[in-house]
Amino acid sequence: MRNFLTYKYNNLYPLLAILTGLTIVIFGLVYAQHYECTYFLVAVYLLSFLFINYKTCLKGLIFLAIFGSFFFLFTYLSSSSIDQSVFMVNRIASFTVGMLPGMSVGAERLTRNLSQIRMPRGMVIGLLIVFSFMPTLTEEIKRIKEAMKTRGSYNILNPKVLYRAFLIPFITRIVDISDTLSLSIETRGFDLKSKNYTIYRKEYLTIYDVLFLLAIIAIIVLVTVL
Amino acid sequence: MKKVIDVKNLSFKYADEYVLKAVNFSINEGEFVLLTGGSGEGKSTLIYLLSGIIPNLIYGEASGEIDINDRNIINKKVSEICIDVGIVLQNADNQIIEKYVEDELAFGGENLGLKKETIEQKISLISKIFKLDRKAVCRKLSGGQKQKLITGSTLLMGQKIIILDEPLANLDEESSIDLMRILLSLTKKGFTVIVAEHRIDLIKPYVSKILKIENKSVIEMDISTYNQEEIKRIIINDINQKHCKNPIFSFKDINYSVKDKTILSNLSFDIYQGERALLLGENGIGKTTLMRVIAKLNKVKSGYVSYLKDGEKTLNKPDKKWFKKVGVIYQNPNYQLFMKTVKDEIYFNAFNKDYADYIIKLFSLEKLCDRHPQSLSEGQKRKVTIATILAMKPEVLLLDEPTVGQDYNSLKKLVEILNKIHEETGNTMITITHDKRCAEALCDRALLLKKADFLIEGDKSLVKEYFRY
């Protein structure tokens, strides 16, 4: 059994992480107009440090600090009400804190988990491609910008240069990648439509998932009752 | 012996142009077949036909019969064909779907419904044979490692017929030989293997049959006499250009790492003005990273000095002037082509119009001048990319695997052109290649990257030793 201190983050059961995140968002939005919501969100945020990678938690805090401050100021300037401004921050914080469990789960684990509950294979692979395409896109943009420079095209703000030296190679690469990827997927038997496909690595609920869920429920009950 | 593939009167045309016409051949169980022919002759088209990609996913008009295990597969779905036929496509980089190596290896086996224990056993075996870290992130692998990964993923599926389209592109010598040995051992167990490759020097000792595509048809060649020329090294007469002993780049204890992974550590060496340096090393050792450091595309914190601009010893960001002096040729040519025609491409930022015309003539690109660069074959695109960079007349030329996808004649011509330009301009040329046929002909001095912190310098004898000539 994993020791709590050496517990590897990112190991929340993916579907539980998504459902818990949704619960936090919904509860936060429903109770946003109460100060108790702030206590709830602070408690869940602190709890997240125990179960979710601290870097993910800190990223969330930075996001909240920037957007929370902006919306606090914006609401205060338009309504002159501290209460309304805090409630607005509650809404932003609900989304931020609610996203943390989901952010801690890798796309590959989520798709694996969706396969386990026999979600249609096409949808699972579609999701996996969407998730994995983001880093690919970022990398492609970086490489094309570099390649532009090696050909002496520097001014990306010039529409002509942007079109020729950036957009054309970019679109060509995207089309090329998606074409080859679809060939590769088909030739590796994805389209067999067999319900007997194997899931090489499965996701399992652990005691830590149960503890996380119970802790969230306890916080919700406490906030609601008190 | 049982006939597993029987092609009868097969023709295929894109638009109105025939790529293959009335092709007939057969392949028996347990045969190891080399499919050869010039660039653009139709090797990939034939492979696509054998695996059902044509006409299912790439359209065109196919007629005739392809019997696989006595079943005509024309108009059968790819998913039906893939139960019998495993295929490794070109461009491994574009085919990766999963995040981690072990998941990518498992993908095909999962789809075929192999037992979890079988998948696990095969992953352990394949990752061991191909020296892949099963927990590694796929996107972080080198070009050669990605090629191994995609090949391994197909081998895991275990079909009895395996087709590989240029599987040795980007693989180092040792990995190529390992792959050939694995394929050979599979044929001894009754598997049938078809490999389309330009690297005849590496593959010929292992194959039992050679099929050559020429003039739209497929001819069986006699192995014992087949084109001995193509397995030889390219010998170039001594270059007149004498390189001097002034360093153009100096590296002192350079380090480069990505997240936790150290790629280069405390490396020190010089590149001398006017020399032809050859960068050697196995797949994933950091050759491309090192070349990118030289080009200032990867930044090192200290220890890098360039004497390229008068008196400049700088770690500044590379600007337009820098890339006029330092020509970089990428492994993948698609990134560097963006003009409407090949001619515009070569004229773009060229040294001058006359020089661009001279380069066009040298590469015999006159007939392709009005073509759109993206409509060319991979080998032609690579040639055009090299021509566009050479037309800029850079003082330093960095070539990352310039010979991939070139047939032997194109390879020979490319080496001759590079050396001719080197002789005429006195440029400094730094090349990465795994192709032993041309390595020596592109080298005055060799740098062998053995480990992140261990680089051996030597002359041509180091090349001979590395490639075991």
Interface residues (C-beta under 8 A of the other chain):
Chain A: G106 A107 E108 I125 L128 I129 S132 P135 T136 E139 R143 I144 E146 A147 K149 T150 R151 G152 S153 Y154 R164 A165 F166 I168 P169 T172 R173 D176 I177 T180 L181 S182 L183 S184 I185 E186 T187 R188 G189 F190 D191 L192 K193 S194 N196 Y197 T198 I199 Y200 R201
Chain B: S51 I53 N56 L57 K77 V78 S79 C82 I83 G86 I87 L89 N91 N94 Q95 I97 E98 K99 Y100 E102 D103 A106 F107 G108 G109 E110 N111 L112 G113 L114 K115 K116 I119 E120 R139 I150 S153 T154 M157 A295 L297 P318 D319 K320 F323 K324 G327 V328 Y330 N334 Y335 Q336 L337 F338 M339 F348 N349 Q374 T388 I389 M392
